[in-house]
Amino acid sequence: MKKEDINNEGAKAAVSEDGAVKPKIGTLGEHTLHAALKRFFEPNESFHEVKYKGYVADIKRGDEIIEIQTRALNALREKLSAFLADCKVTVVHPIVREKWLCTMDAATGKIAGRRKSPKSVAPLEAFAELYRIKMFLCDPNLTVCLVPVDVEEYRLLGRQCRGRKKGAIRVQQVPTGIGAPIYLHSATDYAALLSGLPDELTAAELATAKKLALGSAQIALNVLCHVGAVSCTGKKGRAKLYKIRTDGENDI
């Protein structure tokens, strides 16, 4: 499979040629994206869903574990506490690079419309999720992997959706492409996400440079400071001033 253009045949099979959605779509939650990433990182299914220490690891090969979590990384805390004691763990978290919204008629299951979403998720925006497992990020056995993905998101229209915002409910995300993974293990890896920025900056300046909401920039700097990618050196006016680590400084 090519990293830049991966086709999830199982997911695409959920939609027939005439545009009708087969019954199984909508019953799997986000499992289509989860399953596609699991096959992407380990095609051999004998390493999938391995029981270990009272939990089930998404992928386990020897002392290496890969956990795929599409959202709510805090749900991994108990697993990480158990797994990190004696295994190398990679937490894979997808970030949406491109999204197409497909609305389906609830009665017929056919596609009623398709449009491109203007929203995409930048790597630093994913730090709101990393904040949820901040207490594990400096563990030498942990690596975070942010994976850019392109998806088609299916939303159901119909009577069962009445009362919902915009009259639609998301039932499935089908991956259509996967970009090059971004691995974060050392402070240098994290600092690389700030490449090209001034050596010192505030949260507001980071928000402007990376087109982030101020809150997202503040959370990102909180995490980056925790892993040693930046350090707070004082203030610029009333705002905290952060210095980006340089090559040669001690890593986490």
Secondary structure, 3 states (H helix, E strand, C coil): CECCECCCHHHHCCECCCCEECCCCCCCCCHHHHHHHHHHHCCCHHHEEEEECCEEEEEEECCEEEEECCCCHHHHHHHHHHHCCCCEEEEEEEEEEEEEEEEEECCCCEEEEEEECCCCCCHHHHHHHHHHHHHHCCCCCEEEEEEEEEEEEEEEECHHHCCCHHHEEEEEEEEEEECCCEEECCHHHHHHHHCCCCCEECHHHHHHHHCCCHHHHHHHHHHHHHCCCEEEEEEECCEEEEEECCCCCCCC
